[in-house]
Amino acid sequence: MLLPLANPDSGAIPAAGPACRKPAYPFSVLEPRNVASKSLILAAFAALASAPSAVEAYTLDFSPSSYSVDEAGGAVEVTVNLALGRSDYGSCFVSGVVSASGGTATAGSDFSISGGDFSLDAVQNGSATVVVNINDDSEVESTETINLTLQYQPDCDGSINVGSGATISIADNDVAPTPTPDPTPTPDPTPTPDPTPTPDPTPNPTPNLTNDPGFSPNQQAIYDGLTSACENASGALAARCETITNNDLNQVIPDEVAAQGAAAIDFGFKQFSIIHGRIVNLRNSGSQGSTLLGYSTININGETLPVGKALLAALSPARGGAAGDDPAEDPFRDSPLGFFIKGQFNVGQRNASYKEQGYKVDRKAVTLGVDYRFTDEFVWGASFGYGGANTDYQRNNGKMANDAYEFSSYGSYFLPADFYVDWIMSYALHAFEMDRRLNLSDIDTVARSSVNGDQYGISLGLGKDVAIDSFVLNPYLRWEYINTQVDAYREAGGGGLGLTYDRQAMESVTSTIGAQASKSVSTPWGVLTPGARFEWVHQYMNDSRAIRARFSQAAAGTGSFSVATENPDRDYFNLGGSLAMTLPEGRAGFLRYEYRAGQAYISDHTVELGARIPF
């Protein structure tokens, strides 16, 4: 082999030509400065002479080399693979047979090999499949194995490596029969002991009362309380425990008691309404120059009958003068000290609901007050009110009477541009008397009770009077808070089912957005003022509460329960109309009607009459 020699200085190789040409730069390979180049050339010759030519290497084996099958699996496909071990070109052809050699499985009874012959070409077809059939016998055996080997005849360019073989594991699917145990020897008969006397069963204290998944929460509470109270009960309670049934539970539930809180809170709001009416009268007379100070009967549900300047304008033709005439000759003139009296009648109804008793109620109230105008902007007063309510429960289930006595302090401050702010602070005492009927399957009786309570409240109002000729429009906003407490008490009677009640506490917070409009009409004998009012009331509290009680005759620590009241209607509306009459010499009267709308179970109607006769 001839190698071109490179220029030792530049490294360039002289170009080969058709004839041997003299190099461009003569040198001798034997010269000392070319010894290094000579060594490299000799090393290259030696490497080429010693390098062997490429030899092909092939691998013949099973892929994979391990198989697992259930005895009922039927067959296993075993793959024989011939692979070239490197990327050089070559050829290899192998033919052979797969055979079983060793293992715990028995050929013929446990397995057989179908088509064990194979032919492989490393270039065209490098793998073959052999099927090993698995026989499902009935013998109970441990896991058996088949060891497979390769017998082959190669025709290859290079060497061939053979794998170690393959193993098939056969899991048995037969279950060994349960061996029949040896018969247990019959022992000598044991003497039969004398039978232990069976104790008498503990009597069920409520034999006719059973728990029912269909109970309402209040029925379930009474059931739990009764079953607890009837343990070790005595006297009249024990007699009721023996006869009471599931059908009697609704009669025992004290859902009538919820009306106590409703009556007290309603009384507080109605008193606020009456006092607000008086404040409106004072505001109208002070801010408009009207002479109606003290005429508290001219209002709409204690809210407003804005007469003021419109009333004076309407009266001027009848009086033959103007609003600016001499006040000393004004027949409507009043002093800064004012007195008022108002009466109110109200009827309402609550329909029975899931948690409360239905009832009808009528209320009567009278309020007396005195106030003084300290300046043209500030008025302060005090009042006393009495209210009485009679409640009759539906289905003749009893009745309740409520007497309430309220003391109030109120005032109003007139702001610029006909704005105003009003306030009321009140404290009330309540007395309740209740007859709660218990009409059971074996007895019809009454549980009676008397209890006292108290109440305090705060009302704040902001509004504006807008007079347009003989029309007056009064938009306003109020915030009112009432807190009511009813003392703990105990019922008398009840045929053993009388109850003892814990102290009750109720809170109510409402906002009211309202407006009313009125128009004054002059007549030869006085002024008529029709009016209309609309209010939207939102309740923020007064949520469902738990009335906690226990059966009075139950043993200590037993018979306690609590029943829940309904949630309130969060929003409702007051709609009203009124007609007021103002006469000379300080005489006046009015009639007002109001209806409450938007409450699911409650309907309420209020009629108010008032009169003022000067002294």
NUMARVO-708138 format. One record per residue (C-alpha): residue in one letter; y, x, z; residue number from 1. Coordinates in Angstrom, 1 decimal. Each point is the difference from the previous one (the first is absolute). Layout:
N
   aa        y        x        z     i
    A        Y        X        Z   NUM
...
This chain:
615
   aa        y        x        z     i
    M      0.0      0.0      0.0     1
    L      3.5      1.4     -0.9     2
    L      2.9     -0.7      2.3     3
    P      3.5      0.4     -1.3     4
    L      2.0      2.5      2.1     5
    A      3.4     -1.0      1.3     6
    N      3.1      2.1      0.0     7
    P      0.1      1.5      3.6     8
    D      3.7     -0.2      0.0     9
    S      0.7     -3.4     -1.5    10
    G     -3.3     -1.7      0.4    11
    A      0.0     -1.1     -3.7    12
    I     -3.2     -0.1     -2.0    13
    P      0.2      1.4     -3.5    14
    A     -0.7     -2.5     -2.7    15
    A     -3.3      0.3     -1.8    16
    G      0.1      0.7     -3.7    17
    P     -2.4      0.1     -2.9    18
    A     -0.3      3.8      0.4    19
    C      0.2      2.3      2.8    20
    R      3.6      1.0      0.5    21
    K      1.6      2.7      2.1    22
    P      1.4     -1.4      3.1    23
    A      3.8     -0.3      0.3    24
    Y     -0.1      2.3      2.9    25
    P     -2.7      2.7      0.0    26
    F     -1.9      0.7      3.3    27
    S     -3.3      1.3      1.1    28
    V     -2.3     -1.8      2.4    29
    L     -0.7      3.3      1.6    30
    E      3.5      0.8      0.8    31
    P      0.7      0.0      3.7    32
    R      2.6     -2.8     -0.1    33
    N     -2.6     -2.3     -1.5    34
    V     -2.7      0.4      2.6    35
    A      0.8     -3.3      1.7    36
    S     -0.3     -2.0     -3.2    37
    K     -3.3      1.7     -0.8    38
    S     -1.4     -1.1      3.4    39
    L      1.0     -3.6     -0.6    40
    I     -1.7     -0.1     -3.4    41
    L     -3.2      1.4      1.3    42
    A     -0.1     -2.5      2.9    43
    A      0.4     -2.8     -2.5    44
    F     -2.9      1.2     -2.1    45
    A     -2.1      0.2      3.1    46
    A      0.8     -3.5      1.1    47
    L     -0.8     -1.5     -3.3    48
    A     -3.3      1.9     -0.2    49
    S     -1.1     -1.1      3.5    50
    A      1.0     -3.8     -0.3    51
    P     -3.1     -2.2     -0.4    52
    S      0.0     -2.8     -2.5    53
    A      0.4     -3.7      1.4    54
    V     -3.2     -1.6      1.3    55
    E     -0.4     -3.8      0.4    56
    A     -1.1     -1.6      3.4    57
    Y     -1.3     -3.6      0.3    58
    T     -0.9     -2.2      3.0    59
    L     -2.8     -2.6      0.0    60
    D     -0.1     -2.3      3.0    61
    F      0.0     -3.6      1.4    62
    S      3.4     -1.7      0.3    63
    P      0.2     -1.1      2.7    64
    S     -2.9      1.6      2.0    65
    S     -0.4     -2.7      2.7    66
    Y     -0.7     -3.7     -0.4    67
    S     -0.6     -2.8      2.5    68
    V     -1.6     -3.4     -0.8    69
    D     -1.4     -3.0      1.8    70
    E     -3.7     -0.6     -0.5    71
    A      0.9     -3.3     -1.7    72
    G      2.6      1.8     -2.2    73
    G     -2.4      0.1     -3.0    74
    A      0.9      3.3     -1.8    75
    V      2.2      3.1      0.3    76
    E      1.6      1.6     -3.1    77
    V     -0.1      3.8      0.4    78
    T      2.4      2.1     -2.2    79
    V     -1.0      3.5     -1.4    80
    N      2.9      2.1     -1.1    81
    L      0.3      3.1     -2.1    82
    A      3.4      1.7      0.2    83
    L      1.6      3.2     -1.4    84
    G      1.2      2.2      2.8    85
    R      2.9      1.6     -2.0    86
    S      2.3     -0.8     -3.0    87
    D     -1.6      2.5     -2.5    88
    Y     -1.7     -1.5     -3.1    89
    G     -3.8     -0.1     -0.1    90
    S     -2.9     -2.4     -0.3    91
    C     -2.8     -1.2      2.3    92
    F     -2.8     -2.5     -0.4    93
    V     -2.3     -0.9      2.9    94
    S     -3.0     -2.5      0.0    95
    G     -2.0     -0.8      3.1    96
    V     -1.3     -2.6      2.4    97
    V      1.0     -1.3      3.4    98
    S     -2.9      0.0      2.5    99
    A     -0.6     -0.8      3.6   100
    S     -1.0      2.8      2.3   101
    G     -0.3     -0.5      3.7   102
    G      1.7     -2.6      2.1   103
    T     -1.4     -2.6      2.3   104
    A     -0.2     -2.8     -2.6   105
    T     -3.3     -0.5     -1.9   106
    A      0.1     -0.1     -3.8   107
    G     -1.5     -3.2     -1.4   108
    S      0.2     -2.1      3.2   109
    D      3.6      0.8      1.0   110
    F      1.5      1.1     -3.3   111
    S     -0.5      0.9     -3.7   112
    I      2.0      1.9     -2.5   113
    S      0.8     -1.6     -3.4   114
    G      0.8      2.2     -2.9   115
    G      0.2      3.2      1.9   116
    D      0.5      2.1     -3.2   117
    F      3.5      1.2     -1.0   118
    S      1.6      2.1     -2.8   119
    L      3.4      1.5      0.5   120
    D      2.4      1.7     -2.3   121
    A      2.9      1.7      1.8   122
    V      2.3     -0.6     -2.9   123
    Q     -0.8     -3.6     -1.1   124
    N     -1.8     -1.7      2.8   125
    G      0.1      1.7      3.4   126
    S     -1.5     -2.7      2.2   127
    A     -3.1     -2.3      0.2   128
    T     -1.1     -2.9      2.2   129
    V     -3.5     -0.3      1.5   130
    V     -1.0     -3.3      1.8   131
    V     -2.0      0.2      3.3   132
    N     -1.5     -3.4      0.8   133
    I     -0.3     -1.0      3.7   134
    N     -2.9     -2.2      1.1   135
    D      0.7     -2.6      2.7   136
    D     -3.1      0.0      2.2   137
    S     -0.7     -2.0      3.2   138
    E     -0.7      3.0      2.3   139
    V      2.3      0.8      2.9   140
    E      1.1      3.6     -0.6   141
    S      2.7      2.4      0.9   142
    T      2.4      1.3     -2.6   143
    E     -1.9      1.8     -2.8   144
    T      1.1      2.7     -2.4   145
    I     -0.8      1.0     -3.6   146
    N      0.7      3.7     -1.0   147
    L      0.7      0.4     -3.7   148
    T     -0.3      3.2     -2.0   149
    L      0.7      1.1     -3.5   150
    Q     -2.5      1.5     -2.4   151
    Y      1.7      1.2     -3.2   152
    Q     -0.1      2.2     -3.1   153
    P      3.3      1.6     -0.9   154
    D      1.3      1.3     -3.3   155
    C      3.4      1.4      0.8   156
    D      2.3      2.8     -1.0   157
    G      0.5      1.1      3.6   158
    S     -1.5     -0.3      3.4   159
    I     -0.7     -3.4      1.7   160
    N      0.2     -0.8      3.7   161
    V     -2.1     -2.8      1.5   162
    G      1.0     -2.1      3.0   163
    S     -2.2     -0.5      3.0   164
    G     -1.0     -3.6     -0.9   165
    A      0.8     -3.5      1.2   166
    T     -1.1     -2.2      3.0   167
    I     -0.3     -3.8      0.1   168
    S      0.0     -1.7      3.4   169
    I     -1.8     -3.4      0.1   170
    A      1.0     -2.3      3.0   171
    D     -2.8     -2.4      1.0   172
    N      0.9     -3.7      0.1   173
    D     -3.1     -1.2      1.9   174
    V      0.1     -1.2      3.6   175
    A     -2.8      0.7      2.4   176
    P     -1.4     -3.2      1.5   177
    T      0.8     -0.7      3.6   178
    P     -3.0      1.0      2.1   179
    T     -1.5     -2.8      2.0   180
    P      0.5      0.9      3.7   181
    D     -2.9      0.1      2.3   182
    P     -0.3     -3.3      1.9   183
    T      1.8      0.0      3.3   184
    P     -2.5     -0.5      2.8   185
    T      0.5     -3.3      1.7   186
    P      1.1      0.6      3.6   187
    D     -1.3     -1.8      2.9   188
    P      1.9     -3.3      0.5   189
    T      3.0      0.4      2.2   190
    P      0.3     -2.6      2.7   191
    T      2.6     -2.6     -0.8   192
    P      2.8      0.1      2.5   193
    D      1.3     -3.1      1.5   194
    P      2.9     -1.3     -2.2   195
    T      3.5      0.7      1.1   196
    P      1.8     -3.2      0.7   197
    T      2.6     -0.7     -2.8   198
    P      3.4     -0.5      1.5   199
    D      1.9     -3.1     -0.8   200
    P      2.3      0.5     -2.9   201
    T      3.7      0.5      0.8   202
    P      1.7     -3.3     -0.8   203
    N      2.5      0.1     -2.8   204
    P      3.4     -0.9      1.5   205
    T      1.2     -1.5     -3.3   206
    P     -3.1     -1.6     -1.5   207
    N      1.9     -2.1     -2.5   208
    L      2.4      2.8     -1.1   209
    T     -1.0      2.4     -2.8   210
    N      1.9      2.8     -1.7   211
    D      0.9     -0.8     -3.6   212
    P      1.2      2.5     -2.6   213
    G      2.2     -2.8     -1.4   214
    F      2.1     -0.1      3.1   215
    S      3.8      0.5     -0.4   216
    P      1.5      2.9      2.0   217
    N      1.3     -2.4      2.6   218
    Q     -3.4     -1.9      0.2   219
    Q     -1.8      3.4      0.4   220
    A      2.4      1.0      2.8   221
    I     -0.7     -3.3      1.9   222
    Y     -3.7      0.4     -0.5   223
    D      0.1      3.5      1.4   224
    G      2.1     -1.1      2.9   225
    L     -2.3     -2.9      0.8   226
    T     -3.2      1.9     -0.1   227
    S      1.5      2.6      2.3   228
    A      1.4     -2.7      2.4   229
    C     -3.2     -1.9      0.1   230
    E     -2.0      3.0      1.4   231
    N     -0.5     -0.9      3.7   232
    A      2.4     -3.0     -0.4   233
    S      0.0     -2.6      2.7   234
    G      1.6     -3.4      0.6   235
    A      1.7     -1.9     -2.8   236
    L     -0.1      3.0     -2.3   237
    A     -3.8      0.3      0.3   238
    A     -0.3     -3.7     -1.0   239
    R      2.2      0.6     -3.1   240
    C     -2.0      3.1     -0.9   241
    E     -3.2     -2.1     -0.1   242
    T      1.4     -2.7     -2.3   243
    I      2.6      1.6     -2.2   244
    T     -0.8      0.4     -3.7   245
    N      1.4      1.8     -3.0   246
    N      1.8     -3.2     -1.0   247
    D      2.0      0.1      3.2   248
    L      1.5      3.4     -0.5   249
    N      3.1     -1.2     -1.9   250
    Q      0.8     -2.2      3.0   251
    V     -0.2      2.9      2.4   252
    I      2.2      2.3     -2.1   253
    P      3.5     -0.1      1.6   254
    D      1.9      0.0     -3.3   255
    E      2.5     -2.5      1.5   256
    V      1.6      2.9      2.0   257
    A      1.6      1.5     -3.1   258
    A      2.4     -2.9     -0.1   259
    Q      1.7      1.3      3.2   260
    G      1.4      3.1     -1.8   261
    A      0.9     -2.1     -3.0   262
    A      2.0     -2.5      2.1   263
    A      1.8      2.7      1.9   264
    I      1.0      2.0     -3.1   265
    D      1.1     -3.1     -1.9   266
    F      2.2     -1.1      2.9   267
    G      1.7      3.4      0.0   268
    F      0.8     -0.2     -3.7   269
    K      1.3     -3.5      0.2   270
    Q      2.3      0.9      2.9   271
    F      1.3      2.9     -2.1   272
    S      0.8     -2.5     -2.8   273
    I      1.9     -2.3      2.3   274
    I      2.2      2.9      1.4   275
    H      0.6      1.4     -3.4   276
    G      1.4     -3.4     -1.0   277
    R      2.5      0.1      2.9   278
    I      1.0      3.5     -1.0   279
    V      0.7     -1.1     -3.6   280
    N      2.2     -2.8      1.3   281
    L      2.0      2.5      2.0   282
    R      0.3      2.3     -2.9   283
    N      1.2     -2.7     -2.4   284
    S      2.6     -1.2      2.4   285
    G      1.2      3.5      0.8   286
    S      0.0      1.6     -3.4   287
    Q      1.3     -3.0     -2.0   288
    G      2.5     -1.4      2.4   289
    S     -2.0     -3.2      0.4   290
    T      0.4     -2.1      3.1   291
    L     -3.7     -0.6      0.5   292
    L     -0.6      2.5      2.8   293
    G     -2.5     -1.6      2.3   294
    Y     -1.5     -2.4     -2.6   295
    S     -3.5      1.5      0.2   296
    T     -1.6     -3.1     -1.4   297
    I      1.3      0.8     -3.5   298
    N     -2.7      2.4     -1.2   299
    I     -3.2      0.2     -1.9   300
    N     -2.9      0.8      2.3   301
    G      2.3      2.0      2.2   302
    E      0.9      2.2     -3.0   303
    T      3.3     -1.0     -1.6   304
    L      2.1     -2.9     -1.1   305
    P      2.9      2.1     -1.5   306
    V      2.9     -2.4      0.0   307
    G      3.0      2.2      0.8   308
    K      2.7      0.2     -2.6   309
    A     -1.8     -2.4     -2.3   310
    L     -0.1     -2.6      2.7   311
    L      3.7      0.3      0.7   312
    A      0.8     -0.2     -3.7   313
    A     -2.1     -3.1     -0.3   314
    L      1.6     -1.6      3.1   315
    S      3.6      0.7     -1.1   316
    P      0.4     -3.1     -2.1   317
    A     -1.5     -2.3      2.6   318
    R      2.2      1.6      2.7   319
    G      3.2     -0.1     -2.1   320
    G      0.6      3.7      0.6   321
    A     -1.1      3.5     -0.8   322
    A     -2.2      2.5      1.7   323
    G      3.0      1.8      1.3   324
    D      1.5     -2.9      1.9   325
    D      0.9      0.3      3.7   326
    P     -3.2      0.7      1.9   327
    A      1.2     -2.0      3.0   328
    E     -0.1     -3.2     -2.1   329
    D     -3.5      0.9     -1.5   330
    P     -2.5     -2.7      1.1   331
    F     -2.8      2.5     -0.5   332
    R      1.5      2.7      2.2   333
    D     -2.2      1.5      2.7   334
    S      0.4      2.7      2.7   335
    P     -1.6      3.5     -0.1   336
    L     -2.5     -1.2      2.6   337
    G     -2.7     -2.1     -1.7   338
    F     -2.9     -2.1      1.1   339
    F     -2.9     -1.3     -2.1   340
    I     -3.2     -2.0      0.3   341
    K     -2.7     -0.3     -2.6   342
    G     -3.2     -2.0     -0.3   343
    Q     -3.0      0.8     -2.3   344
    F     -3.2     -1.8     -0.9   345
    N     -2.9      1.6     -1.8   346
    V     -3.5     -1.0     -1.2   347
    G     -2.6      2.3     -1.3   348
    Q     -3.7      0.3     -0.8   349
    R     -2.5      2.8     -0.3   350
    N     -3.2     -0.5     -1.9   351
    A     -3.3      1.4      1.5   352
    S     -0.9      3.4     -1.3   353
    Y     -2.8      2.5      0.3   354
    K      1.3      1.3      3.4   355
    E      2.4     -2.6      1.4   356
    Q     -0.1     -3.7      1.0   357
    G      2.1     -2.5     -1.9   358
    Y      2.6     -2.1      1.7   359
    K      3.2     -2.1     -0.3   360
    V      3.1      0.8      2.0   361
    D      3.3     -1.7      0.8   362
    R      2.9      1.9      1.6   363
    K      3.3     -1.1      1.6   364
    A      2.8      2.3      1.0   365
    V      3.5     -0.1      1.4   366
    T      2.4      2.9      0.3   367
    L      3.3      0.2      1.9   368
    G      2.5      2.9     -0.2   369
    V      3.4      1.3      0.7   370
    D      1.9      2.8     -1.8   371
    Y      3.4      1.5     -0.1   372
    R      2.1      1.6     -2.8   373
    F      1.4      3.2      1.6   374
    T      1.8      1.0     -3.2   375
    D      0.1     -1.3     -3.6   376
    E     -2.9      2.5     -0.8   377
    F     -2.2     -0.3      3.1   378
    V     -1.8     -3.0      1.6   379
    W     -2.5      0.2      2.8   380
    G     -2.0     -2.9      1.6   381
    A     -3.1     -1.0      1.9   382
    S     -2.4     -3.0     -0.3   383
    F     -2.9     -1.7      1.7   384
    G     -2.8     -1.7     -1.9   385
    Y     -2.9     -2.2      0.8   386
    G     -2.9     -0.7     -2.3   387
    G     -3.1     -2.2      0.5   388
    A     -3.0     -0.1     -2.4   389
    N     -3.1     -2.2      0.0   390
    T     -3.1      1.2     -1.9   391
    D     -3.0     -2.1     -0.9   392
    Y     -3.0      1.8     -1.3   393
    Q     -2.0     -1.4     -2.9   394
    R     -3.3     -1.8      0.5   395
    N      1.2     -1.1      3.5   396
    N     -0.7      3.5      1.3   397
    G      2.7      0.0      2.6   398
    K      3.8      0.4      0.4   399
    M      2.7      2.3      1.2   400
    A      3.5     -0.4      1.5   401
    N      2.6      2.7     -0.1   402
    D      3.3      0.2      1.9   403
    A      2.4      2.8     -0.8   404
    Y      3.4      1.0      1.6   405
    E      2.1      2.5     -1.8   406
    F      3.2      1.9      0.9   407
    S      2.0      1.6     -2.7   408
    S      3.0      2.2     -0.5   409
    Y      1.6      0.1     -3.4   410
    G      3.0      1.3     -1.8   411
    S      1.7      0.6     -3.4   412
    Y      2.4      2.6     -1.3   413
    F      2.0     -0.8     -3.1   414
    L      0.3      2.9     -2.4   415
    P      2.6      0.5     -2.9   416
    A     -0.6     -1.8     -3.3   417
    D     -1.7     -3.0      1.7   418
    F     -3.0      2.1      1.1   419
    Y     -1.4     -0.6      3.4   420
    V     -2.7      1.2      2.4   421
    D     -1.8     -2.3      2.5   422
    W     -2.3      0.7      2.9   423
    I     -2.2     -1.9      2.5   424
    M     -1.9      1.1      3.0   425
    S     -2.3     -2.4      1.7   426
    Y     -2.5     -0.4      2.8   427
    A     -2.4     -3.0      0.5   428
    L     -2.5     -1.3      2.5   429
    H     -3.0     -1.9     -1.3   430
    A     -2.5     -2.4      1.8   431
    F     -3.2     -1.1     -1.7   432
    E     -2.4     -2.8      1.0   433
    M     -3.2     -0.3     -2.0   434
    D     -3.0     -2.3     -0.1   435
    R     -2.8      1.5     -2.0   436
    R     -2.7     -2.4     -0.8   437
    L     -3.7      1.1      0.0   438
    N     -2.1     -2.6     -1.8   439
    L     -3.5      1.5      0.1   440
    S     -3.4     -1.4     -0.7   441
    D     -0.6     -0.9      3.7   442
    I      3.5     -0.3      1.5   443
    D      3.5     -1.0     -0.9   444
    T      2.6      1.5      2.3   445
    V      3.4      1.7      0.2   446
    A      1.1      3.4      1.1   447
    R      3.6     -0.1      1.3   448
    S      2.4      2.8      0.5   449
    S      3.7      0.7      0.9   450
    V      1.6      3.4     -0.8   451
    N      3.5      1.5     -0.2   452
    G      1.5      2.5     -2.3   453
    D      3.3      1.6     -0.9   454
    Q      1.8      1.1     -3.2   455
    Y      3.0      2.1     -1.1   456
    G      1.6      0.3     -3.4   457
    I      2.7      1.6     -2.0   458
    S      1.7     -1.2     -3.2   459
    L      2.4      1.9     -2.2   460
    G      1.8     -1.5     -3.0   461
    L      2.3      1.2     -2.7   462
    G      1.7     -2.2     -2.6   463
    K      3.1     -0.9     -2.0   464
    D      1.8     -3.3     -0.5   465
    V      1.3     -0.7     -3.6   466
    A      2.4     -3.0     -0.4   467
    I      0.6     -1.3     -3.5   468
    D      2.3     -3.0      0.1   469
    S     -1.9     -2.7      2.0   470
    F     -3.3      1.9     -0.4   471
    V     -1.2      2.6      2.5   472
    L     -2.9      2.4     -0.6   473
    N     -1.5      2.0      2.8   474
    P     -2.7      2.7     -0.8   475
    Y     -1.5      1.7      3.1   476
    L     -2.6      2.3      1.4   477
    R     -1.7     -0.2      3.4   478
    W     -2.5      2.1      2.0   479
    E     -1.7     -1.6      2.9   480
    Y     -2.5      1.3      2.7   481
    I     -1.9     -2.1      2.5   482
    N     -2.4      1.3      2.7   483
    T     -2.1     -2.6      1.9   484
    Q     -2.3      0.5      3.0   485
    V     -2.5     -2.6      1.4   486
    D     -1.4      0.6      3.4   487
    A     -3.8      0.3      0.7   488
    Y     -1.4     -3.3      1.3   489
    R     -3.2     -1.9      0.7   490
    E     -1.2     -3.4     -1.1   491
    A     -1.2     -2.7      2.4   492
    G     -3.0     -2.2     -0.8   493
    G     -1.8      0.4     -3.3   494
    G     -3.5     -0.8      1.3   495
    G     -0.8      3.6      0.7   496
    L      1.6      1.3     -3.3   497
    G      3.6      0.4      1.4   498
    L      1.6      3.3     -1.0   499
    T      2.2      2.7      1.5   500
    Y      2.5      1.5     -2.4   501
    D      1.7      3.4      0.0   502
    R      3.7      0.4     -0.4   503
    Q      1.2     -0.6     -3.6   504
    A      2.8      1.9     -1.8   505
    M      1.6     -0.9     -3.4   506
    E      2.7      1.6     -2.0   507
    S      1.9     -1.3     -3.0   508
    V      2.5      1.8     -2.3   509
    T      1.5     -1.9     -2.9   510
    S      2.7      0.5     -2.6   511
    T      1.9     -2.9     -1.6   512
    I      1.9      0.0     -3.2   513
    G      1.8     -3.2     -0.6   514
    A      3.0     -1.8     -1.4   515
    Q      1.5     -3.4      0.3   516
    A      2.7     -1.9     -1.8   517
    S      2.1     -3.0      1.0   518
    K      2.9     -2.1     -1.4   519
    S      2.5     -1.9      2.0   520
    V      1.0     -3.5     -1.3   521
    S      3.1     -1.7      1.4   522
    T      0.1     -3.7      0.8   523
    P      2.7     -2.2      1.6   524
    W     -1.8      0.1      3.3   525
    G     -1.3      3.6      0.1   526
    V     -1.9      2.7     -1.8   527
    L     -3.6     -0.1     -1.2   528
    T     -1.7      3.4     -0.6   529
    P     -3.4      0.0     -1.7   530
    G     -1.8      3.4     -0.1   531
    A     -3.3      1.7     -1.1   532
    R     -1.7      3.1      1.3   533
    F     -2.9      2.3     -1.1   534
    E     -1.6      2.8      2.1   535
    W     -2.8      2.5     -0.7   536
    V     -1.7      1.2      3.2   537
    H     -2.3      3.0      0.1   538
    Q     -2.2      0.6      3.1   539
    Y     -0.7      3.7      0.8   540
    M     -2.2     -0.5      3.1   541
    N     -1.6     -2.9      1.9   542
    D     -3.3      1.3     -1.2   543
    S     -3.5     -1.4      0.8   544
    R     -0.6      0.6      3.7   545
    A     -3.0     -0.1      2.2   546
    I     -0.2     -2.6      2.8   547
    R     -2.1      1.6      2.7   548
    A     -1.8     -2.3      2.4   549
    R     -3.2     -0.3      2.1   550
    F     -2.1     -2.9      1.3   551
    S      1.4     -0.6      3.5   552
    Q     -3.3     -0.8      1.7   553
    A     -1.8      3.0     -1.6   554
    A     -1.1      2.9      2.3   555
    A      2.3      2.9      0.3   556
    G      0.0      2.2     -3.1   557
    T     -1.6     -2.6     -2.2   558
    G      1.2     -2.8     -2.3   559
    S      3.0      1.8     -1.6   560
    F      1.0     -0.5     -3.6   561
    S      3.1     -0.1     -2.3   562
    V      0.9     -2.3     -2.9   563
    A      2.5      0.8     -2.7   564
    T      2.9     -2.0     -1.3   565
    E      1.1     -0.3     -3.6   566
    N      2.3      2.4     -1.7   567
    P      3.5     -1.5     -0.6   568
    D      1.5     -1.0     -3.3   569
    R      2.1      3.0     -0.9   570
    D      2.6     -1.9     -2.1   571
    Y      1.2     -3.6      0.2   572
    F      3.2     -1.9     -0.9   573
    N      2.4     -2.4      1.8   574
    L      1.6     -2.7     -2.2   575
    G      2.6     -2.3      1.5   576
    G      2.8     -2.5     -0.7   577
    S      2.7     -1.4      2.3   578
    L      2.8     -2.5      0.2   579
    A      2.9      0.4      2.4   580
    M      2.9     -2.4      0.9   581
    T      3.2      1.1      1.5   582
    L      2.5     -2.5      1.5   583
    P      3.4      0.2      1.5   584
    E      0.6      0.6      3.7   585
    G     -2.9      2.6      0.1   586
    R     -2.9     -2.4     -0.7   587
    A     -2.8      1.2     -2.1   588
    G     -3.7     -0.5     -0.9   589
    F     -2.7      1.3     -2.2   590
    L     -3.5     -0.5     -1.3   591
    R     -2.2      2.8     -1.2   592
    Y     -3.5      0.2     -1.5   593
    E     -2.1      3.2     -0.5   594
    Y     -3.5      0.6     -1.6   595
    R     -2.1      3.1      0.3   596
    A     -2.0      1.0     -3.1   597
    G     -2.4      2.7     -0.9   598
    Q     -2.3      0.1      3.0   599
    A     -3.8     -0.5     -0.6   600
    Y     -0.9     -2.1      3.0   601
    I      3.4     -1.2      1.4   602
    S      2.4     -2.7     -1.0   603
    D      3.3     -0.4      1.9   604
    H      2.8     -2.5     -0.1   605
    T      3.2      0.1      2.1   606
    V      2.7     -2.7      0.5   607
    E      3.2      0.8      1.8   608
    L      2.7     -2.4      1.2   609
    G      3.2      0.9      1.7   610
    A      3.2     -1.5      1.2   611
    R      3.2      1.2      1.7   612
    I      2.3     -2.3      2.0   613
    P      3.1      1.7      1.4   614
    F      1.0     -0.5      3.7   615
